[in-house]
Amino acid sequence: MVYQPAENRYESMVYRRCGKSGLMLPAISLGLWHNFGGVDTLENARAMVRRAFDLGITHFDLANNYGPPPGSAEESFGVLFKQDLKPFRDELIVSSKAGYRMWPGPYGEWGSRKNLVASCDQSLRRMGLEYVDIFYSHRPDPETPLEETMGALDYIVRSGRALYAGISSYTPEQTQRAAAILRELGTPCLIHQPSYSMFNRWVEDGLLDVLADEGMGAIVFSPLAQGLLTARYLDGIPEDSRAAKPWGFLRARNITPDKLQKVAQLNDLARERGQTLAEMAIAWILRQPVITSVLVGASSPAQIEDNVGALANLSLSEDELNTIEEILAS
């Protein structure tokens, strides 16, 4: 059956400007880091992508190494794009990244021009796209001059492989330098993709200020601390959960009694607000004006619906913010 997206898909989604650029991104974007690989079910991936687009999520974020195995998330998205989304290409923002290990030998990772350009070409082939909207340097490279890495991003944009350039997980100082180099080259750095959640607040120590000063947008990953900032683990570790899988970054040993006590208290506060914990955690991140979008992962369409539900109540009172701080500090 031919996919027809919901006609009202743009009526309730919130779109926010990405820094000082002309690009708007949905406040909630879908990341394909988990649950879209070769080990996962394509039909579940299809259901999530369709539901996301029906809800007004226009941005789908990938990287060359997403899977597992590496590359398979882009291959899965390529199938879904060809079968479902191709007629709507101009309504989509698709991103990819390079920097983590993808193939053997000295050219298969990090930030050289050789790796970034080859990786971008491979990603385009896997997804069946003529271009990506955003291409990122996935991580800073301590051995390669930043001028080379940013020069590669500039070339990728100028050659038509991408429309915009971005960086991910760069420190405030590295971000300033990267932005200056790209500005001089004539390809402004559109966006930074850092991790950020109630349990991981490193961006508050200078990065958000740099992004505001540089006019860059931000799209944050792991906003729910790999699912910990939900009610999913309050009664143990479900067999189908991220923490129960042998891959990924959330391990059962990280779900400590101290963390669970904080999660339970945060969950109680969210319920008082008439929200799920996931919704409140997303609203808490979007309180930062420099943040353009929150990048959510999901294992089902229902989780996407829950995350988008945050947009119904993004306001947090001073008392609520203080209570959150007290819980996190306890």
C-alpha positions as CSV (number, residue, x, y, z in Angstrom):
1,M,0.0,0.0,0.0
2,V,1.4,3.4,-1.0
3,Y,2.2,5.6,1.9
4,Q,0.3,8.8,2.1
5,P,1.4,11.1,5.0
6,A,-1.1,12.8,7.2
7,E,-2.4,16.0,5.6
8,N,-2.4,17.8,9.0
9,R,1.3,16.9,9.7
10,Y,2.4,20.5,10.0
11,E,-0.4,21.8,12.2
12,S,0.9,20.9,15.7
13,M,4.7,20.5,15.3
14,V,6.8,23.4,16.6
15,Y,9.6,24.6,14.3
16,R,12.5,26.6,15.6
17,R,15.1,28.6,13.7
18,C,18.6,27.0,13.6
19,G,20.8,29.8,14.9
20,K,20.9,32.8,12.6
21,S,20.4,30.7,9.5
22,G,17.3,30.4,7.3
23,L,16.7,26.8,8.2
24,M,13.9,25.8,10.5
25,L,14.0,22.4,12.3
26,P,11.3,20.6,14.2
27,A,11.6,20.9,17.9
28,I,11.6,17.1,18.0
29,S,13.8,15.2,15.5
30,L,14.2,11.5,15.0
31,G,17.6,9.9,15.4
32,L,18.4,6.5,13.8
33,W,21.3,5.7,16.1
34,H,19.4,2.7,17.6
35,N,16.7,0.3,16.3
36,F,17.3,0.9,12.6
37,G,20.2,-1.4,12.0
38,G,20.5,-4.7,10.3
39,V,19.8,-6.5,13.6
40,D,16.4,-4.7,13.8
41,T,13.1,-5.2,12.1
42,L,12.6,-3.1,9.0
43,E,8.8,-3.0,9.4
44,N,9.1,-1.5,12.9
45,A,11.6,1.0,11.5
46,R,9.1,1.8,8.7
47,A,6.3,2.3,11.3
48,M,8.4,4.7,13.3
49,V,9.6,6.8,10.3
50,R,6.0,7.0,9.0
51,R,4.6,8.0,12.4
52,A,7.3,10.6,12.8
53,F,6.6,12.3,9.5
54,D,2.9,12.1,10.1
55,L,3.6,14.1,13.4
56,G,5.5,16.8,11.5
57,I,9.0,15.5,12.2
58,T,10.9,16.4,9.1
59,H,14.4,15.8,10.3
60,F,16.0,12.3,10.3
61,D,19.5,12.1,11.7
62,L,22.0,9.4,10.8
63,A,25.7,8.7,10.7
64,N,27.9,6.3,8.6
65,N,28.5,4.0,11.6
66,Y,24.9,3.7,12.9
67,G,23.6,0.1,13.0
68,P,24.7,-2.4,14.0
69,P,26.4,-3.4,11.9
70,P,27.9,-0.1,10.9
71,G,26.3,1.4,7.8
72,S,23.1,-0.7,8.1
73,A,21.0,2.2,9.5
74,E,21.7,4.2,6.4
75,E,20.9,1.2,4.3
76,S,17.6,0.7,6.1
77,F,16.7,4.4,5.7
78,G,17.6,4.1,2.0
79,V,15.0,1.4,1.6
80,L,12.4,3.4,3.5
81,F,13.2,6.6,1.6
82,K,12.9,4.8,-1.8
83,Q,9.6,3.1,-0.8
84,D,7.9,5.7,1.3
85,L,9.6,9.2,1.4
86,K,11.1,9.9,-2.0
87,P,8.1,11.9,-3.2
88,F,8.6,14.2,-0.2
89,R,12.3,14.7,-0.4
90,D,12.0,18.5,-0.4
91,E,10.1,18.4,2.9
92,L,12.9,16.5,4.6
93,I,16.1,17.3,6.4
94,V,18.4,14.3,6.3
95,S,21.8,14.4,8.0
96,S,24.8,12.1,8.3
97,K,28.2,12.2,9.9
98,A,31.7,10.8,9.7
99,G,34.5,10.4,12.2
100,Y,34.1,7.1,13.9
101,R,35.7,3.9,12.6
102,M,34.0,2.5,9.5
103,W,36.6,0.5,7.5
104,P,40.0,-1.0,8.1
105,G,43.3,0.9,7.5
106,P,44.4,4.5,8.3
107,Y,41.6,6.2,6.3
108,G,38.5,4.7,7.9
109,E,38.0,7.1,10.8
110,W,38.7,10.5,12.3
111,G,38.8,13.8,10.5
112,S,41.0,13.8,7.4
113,R,39.7,15.1,4.1
114,K,40.2,11.6,2.7
115,N,37.9,10.0,5.4
116,L,35.2,12.7,5.4
117,V,34.7,12.9,1.6
118,A,34.8,9.1,1.1
119,S,32.4,8.6,4.0
120,C,30.0,11.1,2.6
121,D,30.0,9.4,-0.8
122,Q,29.4,6.0,0.8
123,S,26.5,7.4,2.9
124,L,24.9,8.9,-0.2
125,R,25.1,5.6,-1.9
126,R,23.7,3.7,1.0
127,M,20.7,6.0,1.4
128,G,20.1,6.5,-2.3
129,L,20.3,10.3,-2.0
130,E,21.8,12.9,-4.3
131,Y,22.7,15.0,-1.3
132,V,22.3,15.3,2.5
133,D,21.0,18.4,4.0
134,I,23.5,18.5,6.8
135,F,26.9,16.7,7.0
136,Y,28.8,16.6,10.3
137,S,32.3,16.0,11.6
138,H,31.2,13.4,14.1
139,R,34.0,14.1,16.6
140,P,37.1,16.3,16.9
141,D,40.3,14.7,15.7
142,P,43.3,15.4,17.9
143,E,45.8,14.5,15.2
144,T,44.4,16.2,12.1
145,P,44.6,20.0,11.8
146,L,41.2,21.6,12.3
147,E,41.7,23.5,9.1
148,E,41.8,20.2,7.1
149,T,38.6,18.9,8.7
150,M,36.7,22.1,8.2
151,G,38.1,22.4,4.7
152,A,36.7,19.0,4.0
153,L,33.3,20.1,5.2
154,D,33.5,23.2,3.1
155,Y,34.4,21.1,0.0
156,I,31.5,18.7,0.7
157,V,29.1,21.6,0.7
158,R,30.6,23.3,-2.3
159,S,30.6,20.1,-4.3
160,G,26.8,19.6,-3.8
161,R,27.1,16.6,-1.5
162,A,25.5,18.6,1.4
163,L,23.7,21.8,1.9
164,Y,25.0,22.7,5.3
165,A,28.0,21.8,7.5
166,G,27.9,20.8,11.2
167,I,30.0,19.5,14.0
168,S,29.4,17.2,16.9
169,S,30.8,16.8,20.4
170,Y,33.4,19.6,19.9
171,T,34.5,21.6,23.1
172,P,33.6,25.3,23.4
173,E,37.1,26.2,22.3
174,Q,37.1,23.8,19.3
175,T,33.7,25.1,18.3
176,Q,34.9,28.7,18.2
177,R,37.9,27.8,16.1
178,A,35.8,25.6,13.8
179,A,33.2,28.3,13.3
180,A,35.9,30.9,12.5
181,I,37.6,28.7,9.9
182,L,34.3,27.8,8.2
183,R,33.2,31.5,8.2
184,E,36.5,32.5,6.5
185,L,36.0,29.7,3.9
186,G,32.5,31.1,3.2
187,T,30.5,28.0,4.5
188,P,29.1,29.0,7.9
189,C,28.9,26.3,10.5
190,L,25.1,25.7,10.8
191,I,24.8,23.5,13.9
192,H,26.4,21.7,16.7
193,Q,25.2,18.3,17.9
194,P,26.2,17.7,21.6
195,S,24.9,15.3,24.2
196,Y,22.7,16.9,26.8
197,S,20.2,15.8,29.5
198,M,19.4,16.4,33.1
199,F,22.1,13.8,33.9
200,N,24.7,15.2,31.4
201,R,25.0,19.0,31.5
202,W,28.5,19.7,30.1
203,V,27.1,22.0,27.4
204,E,26.1,24.5,30.2
205,D,29.8,25.1,30.9
206,G,30.5,27.4,28.0
207,L,29.3,25.7,24.9
208,L,25.8,27.2,24.9
209,D,27.3,30.6,25.2
210,V,29.6,30.0,22.3
211,L,26.8,28.8,20.1
212,A,24.8,31.9,20.9
213,D,27.7,34.2,20.2
214,E,28.5,32.4,16.9
215,G,24.8,32.3,15.7
216,M,24.9,28.5,15.5
217,G,22.0,26.2,16.3
218,A,22.1,23.1,18.5
219,I,20.5,19.7,18.2
220,V,21.1,17.6,21.3
221,F,21.3,13.8,21.4
222,S,20.6,11.5,24.3
223,P,18.1,13.9,25.9
224,L,16.6,11.1,27.9
225,A,20.0,9.7,29.0
226,Q,19.6,6.6,26.7
227,G,16.0,6.0,28.1
228,L,16.9,6.4,31.8
229,L,14.9,9.6,32.0
230,T,11.7,7.7,31.4
231,A,9.6,5.4,33.6
232,R,10.9,2.4,31.7
233,Y,13.4,1.3,34.3
234,L,11.6,2.1,37.5
235,D,10.4,-1.5,38.0
236,G,13.5,-3.3,36.6
237,I,15.2,-3.8,33.2
238,P,12.7,-4.9,30.5
239,E,14.0,-7.7,28.2
240,D,13.4,-5.6,25.1
241,S,15.0,-2.4,26.5
242,R,18.1,-0.7,25.4
243,A,19.9,-1.6,28.6
244,A,19.2,-5.3,28.1
245,K,20.9,-5.4,24.6
246,P,24.6,-6.3,24.2
247,W,25.2,-3.2,22.1
248,G,24.7,0.5,22.8
249,F,25.8,2.7,25.6
250,L,23.3,2.2,28.4
251,R,24.4,-0.7,30.6
252,A,22.5,-2.3,33.4
253,R,25.4,-1.4,35.8
254,N,24.7,2.3,35.0
255,I,21.1,2.0,36.4
256,T,22.1,2.6,40.0
257,P,19.8,2.9,43.0
258,D,20.8,6.6,43.3
259,K,19.9,7.3,39.7
260,L,16.6,5.4,40.0
261,Q,15.7,7.4,43.2
262,K,16.1,10.6,41.2
263,V,14.2,9.3,38.3
264,A,11.3,8.3,40.6
265,Q,11.2,11.8,42.1
266,L,11.4,13.4,38.6
267,N,8.6,11.1,37.5
268,D,6.4,12.3,40.3
269,L,7.0,15.9,39.4
270,A,6.2,15.2,35.8
271,R,2.9,13.5,36.8
272,E,2.0,16.6,38.8
273,R,2.5,18.6,35.6
274,G,0.3,16.2,33.7
275,Q,3.2,14.9,31.6
276,T,5.3,11.8,31.3
277,L,8.9,12.0,32.5
278,A,10.1,11.9,28.9
279,E,7.9,14.9,28.0
280,M,9.2,16.9,31.0
281,A,12.8,16.0,30.3
282,I,12.4,17.3,26.7
283,A,10.7,20.5,27.9
284,W,13.5,21.1,30.3
285,I,16.0,21.0,27.4
286,L,14.0,23.2,25.1
287,R,13.9,25.9,27.8
288,Q,17.3,26.8,26.4
289,P,16.7,29.3,23.6
290,V,19.9,28.4,21.7
291,I,18.7,24.7,21.4
292,T,16.9,24.3,18.1
293,S,15.8,20.7,18.3
294,V,15.9,17.6,20.6
295,L,17.1,14.4,18.9
296,V,15.1,11.5,20.2
297,G,15.6,7.8,19.6
298,A,12.7,5.3,19.8
299,S,11.9,1.6,19.6
300,S,8.2,2.1,18.8
301,P,5.8,4.6,17.2
302,A,4.3,5.1,20.7
303,Q,7.6,6.4,22.1
304,I,7.7,9.0,19.3
305,E,4.2,10.1,20.2
306,D,5.1,10.4,23.8
307,N,8.1,12.6,23.0
308,V,6.1,14.8,20.7
309,G,3.6,15.2,23.5
310,A,6.2,17.4,25.3
311,L,5.3,20.2,22.9
312,A,1.8,20.6,24.6
313,N,3.5,22.0,27.7
314,L,7.0,23.5,27.3
315,S,6.7,26.0,30.1
316,L,8.4,25.3,33.4
317,S,7.8,27.5,36.4
318,E,10.7,28.8,38.5
319,D,9.4,26.6,41.3
320,E,9.5,23.5,39.0
321,L,13.0,24.3,37.8
322,N,14.2,24.7,41.4
323,T,12.6,21.4,42.3
324,I,14.4,19.7,39.4
325,E,17.7,21.2,40.6
326,E,17.1,20.0,44.1
327,I,16.4,16.5,42.9
328,L,19.4,16.3,40.7
329,A,21.7,17.6,43.5
330,S,20.4,15.2,46.1
